[in-house]
Amino acid sequence: MKPREQDRSATEELFRHRSENLLDLRHPLIRLSHEVEWDVFDESFGLLYDAEQGRLGLPVRLLVGLHYLKHAFDMSDEEVVLRWVENPYWQYVCGEEYFQHQLALDGSQMSRFRGRIGEAGCELMLKLTVATGLATKTISERTFAQVTVDTTVQEKALAFPTDARLYHKPRVTLVRLAKKLGLTLRQSYLRVGKRALFMHQRYGAARQPGRGKREMKKLKTYLGRVYRDVQRQMSSVVSSELEELLARTGRLLAQRRDDSHKLYSMHAPEVECIAKGKAHKKYEFGVKVSVATSTRSNLVVGVHSLPGNPYDGHTLSAALDQVERMTGVRPTECFVDRGYRGHD
């Protein structure tokens, strides 16, 4: 349903004081919140909600403000929600008139909000930060003539992928989903599968790779049997979730050690293994992203994901186009590293 409007009482409550009467209005966060055009988000994101179905949605300013605070202070969704209930300045930025003593939302609701607004909504949030910087004269348009573009890896929240764990988790999920849909499996391998995973880890700690490989082969065999058993009974049920899980499981069973574009996570199939030449971390599991900043003020003026791990040089034109959309200025100079040699 449509997002609810935050309470704006005409008169003060008898036993409560407004936040603006308790806080320092010269605080940087409060001064910044007065410059952001929050109505733009209400008009744009309000169209993404159904006006009649479901319960009232959370206020758009609350969700957008939490995302700004999350990136400003480098926190996760759960951390920024917990800090919000303790910090009156953060609550003021998010549009609360009085101090709130209870959590306004769960961390998972922020990820669902990002899925709702999509890439266009995230670009709008970035564009408004640039517009706010221009309005406050923190930056000027001439600073956008020179930009610095580079790529990095946006890591996903997943454990280090091992073959044994990858074979174990989809089998457990398949068995649980099959029981939910009323399918009768020949065998679930719940106890022997858990034991095989446990023994694989013990043999790895004891530096006995031969025995560990045998346990991993058992895990793959168990997964294959459950996969084929469920596949034979697919005609009796209709479930898009089961079809998607079977497709990913089939991809996992078919991949080999030296294959490219391997599956590293069942819940995030877009994850890739990327080597950026870092001394402290040889491989990173996530998605490559391109980041563009103004050279003088170091303000982020462009960010977009690059699935498929493309060559850096082939992404430069798209990065410059996004900078032009965000700022309205086409950069005349762009500083890159040697990874962009031979760009188009």
ChimeraX attribute file (.defattr): number of C-alpha atoms within 10 A of each C-alpha:
attribute: neighborCount
match mode: 1-to-1
recipient: residues
	/A:1	15
	/A:2	20
	/A:3	20
	/A:4	13
	/A:5	13
	/A:6	15
	/A:7	10
	/A:8	11
	/A:9	8
	/A:10	6
	/A:11	6
	/A:12	11
	/A:13	10
	/A:14	6
	/A:15	5
	/A:16	9
	/A:17	13
	/A:18	14
	/A:19	17
	/A:20	14
	/A:21	9
	/A:22	11
	/A:23	13
	/A:24	13
	/A:25	13
	/A:26	9
	/A:27	10
	/A:28	10
	/A:29	15
	/A:30	17
	/A:31	14
	/A:32	14
	/A:33	17
	/A:34	11
	/A:35	14
	/A:36	17
	/A:37	13
	/A:38	17
	/A:39	10
	/A:40	13
	/A:41	16
	/A:42	16
	/A:43	11
	/A:44	13
	/A:45	16
	/A:46	19
	/A:47	12
	/A:48	13
	/A:49	15
	/A:50	14
	/A:51	13
	/A:52	9
	/A:53	9
	/A:54	10
	/A:55	12
	/A:56	15
	/A:57	14
	/A:58	18
	/A:59	18
	/A:60	25
	/A:61	20
	/A:62	19
	/A:63	17
	/A:64	21
	/A:65	19
	/A:66	21
	/A:67	22
	/A:68	16
	/A:69	18
	/A:70	18
	/A:71	12
	/A:72	9
	/A:73	9
	/A:74	11
	/A:75	14
	/A:76	12
	/A:77	18
	/A:78	15
	/A:79	12
	/A:80	19
	/A:81	21
	/A:82	16
	/A:83	15
	/A:84	21
	/A:85	16
	/A:86	15
	/A:87	12
	/A:88	20
	/A:89	20
	/A:90	21
	/A:91	21
	/A:92	22
	/A:93	23
	/A:94	24
	/A:95	18
	/A:96	19
	/A:97	17
	/A:98	20
	/A:99	18
	/A:100	14
	/A:101	10
	/A:102	10
	/A:103	13
	/A:104	15
	/A:105	14
	/A:106	12
	/A:107	16
	/A:108	10
	/A:109	14
	/A:110	18
	/A:111	12
	/A:112	11
	/A:113	16
	/A:114	15
	/A:115	12
	/A:116	13
	/A:117	17
	/A:118	11
	/A:119	12
	/A:120	9
	/A:121	17
	/A:122	16
	/A:123	19
	/A:124	16
	/A:125	17
	/A:126	19
	/A:127	20
	/A:128	18
	/A:129	20
	/A:130	21
	/A:131	17
	/A:132	19
	/A:133	18
	/A:134	14
	/A:135	13
	/A:136	13
	/A:137	10
	/A:138	10
	/A:139	18
	/A:140	13
	/A:141	13
	/A:142	11
	/A:143	17
	/A:144	24
	/A:145	17
	/A:146	16
	/A:147	26
	/A:148	19
	/A:149	24
	/A:150	19
	/A:151	23
	/A:152	18
	/A:153	21
	/A:154	15
	/A:155	16
	/A:156	15
	/A:157	9
	/A:158	13
	/A:159	10
	/A:160	10
	/A:161	13
	/A:162	10
	/A:163	14
	/A:164	21
	/A:165	17
	/A:166	20
	/A:167	25
	/A:168	21
	/A:169	15
	/A:170	22
	/A:171	24
	/A:172	18
	/A:173	13
	/A:174	20
	/A:175	21
	/A:176	12
	/A:177	17
	/A:178	20
	/A:179	11
	/A:180	9
	/A:181	13
	/A:182	10
	/A:183	16
	/A:184	13
	/A:185	14
	/A:186	10
	/A:187	11
	/A:188	19
	/A:189	19
	/A:190	13
	/A:191	8
	/A:192	13
	/A:193	24
	/A:194	15
	/A:195	14
	/A:196	22
	/A:197	19
	/A:198	13
	/A:199	17
	/A:200	26
	/A:201	17
	/A:202	14
	/A:203	16
	/A:204	14
	/A:205	11
	/A:206	10
	/A:207	11
	/A:208	12
	/A:209	13
	/A:210	11
	/A:211	15
	/A:212	22
	/A:213	15
	/A:214	14
	/A:215	22
	/A:216	22
	/A:217	17
	/A:218	19
	/A:219	26
	/A:220	20
	/A:221	15
	/A:222	21
	/A:223	27
	/A:224	17
	/A:225	17
	/A:226	21
	/A:227	21
	/A:228	13
	/A:229	16
	/A:230	21
	/A:231	13
	/A:232	9
	/A:233	13
	/A:234	16
	/A:235	8
	/A:236	10
	/A:237	12
	/A:238	10
	/A:239	11
	/A:240	9
	/A:241	9
	/A:242	19
	/A:243	13
	/A:244	11
	/A:245	18
	/A:246	19
	/A:247	11
	/A:248	18
	/A:249	21
	/A:250	15
	/A:251	12
	/A:252	20
	/A:253	16
	/A:254	10
	/A:255	13
	/A:256	9
	/A:257	7
	/A:258	7
	/A:259	9
	/A:260	10
	/A:261	14
	/A:262	18
	/A:263	21
	/A:264	22
	/A:265	23
	/A:266	17
	/A:267	11
	/A:268	13
	/A:269	13
	/A:270	17
	/A:271	24
	/A:272	25
	/A:273	21
	/A:274	17
	/A:275	13
	/A:276	14
	/A:277	9
	/A:278	9
	/A:279	7
	/A:280	6
	/A:281	9
	/A:282	11
	/A:283	15
	/A:284	20
	/A:285	22
	/A:286	23
	/A:287	20
	/A:288	24
	/A:289	19
	/A:290	20
	/A:291	17
	/A:292	25
	/A:293	22
	/A:294	23
	/A:295	18
	/A:296	14
	/A:297	13
	/A:298	12
	/A:299	17
	/A:300	20
	/A:301	26
	/A:302	26
	/A:303	20
	/A:304	18
	/A:305	16
	/A:306	17
	/A:307	13
	/A:308	12
	/A:309	16
	/A:310	10
	/A:311	15
	/A:312	23
	/A:313	16
	/A:314	14
	/A:315	20
	/A:316	20
	/A:317	12
	/A:318	13
	/A:319	19
	/A:320	21
	/A:321	15
	/A:322	18
	/A:323	25
	/A:324	17
	/A:325	14
	/A:326	22
	/A:327	20
	/A:328	13
	/A:329	16
	/A:330	17
	/A:331	19
	/A:332	10
	/A:333	12
	/A:334	16
	/A:335	14
	/A:336	17
	/A:337	12
	/A:338	8
	/A:339	12
	/A:340	18
	/A:341	12
	/A:342	10
	/A:343	12
	/A:344	9
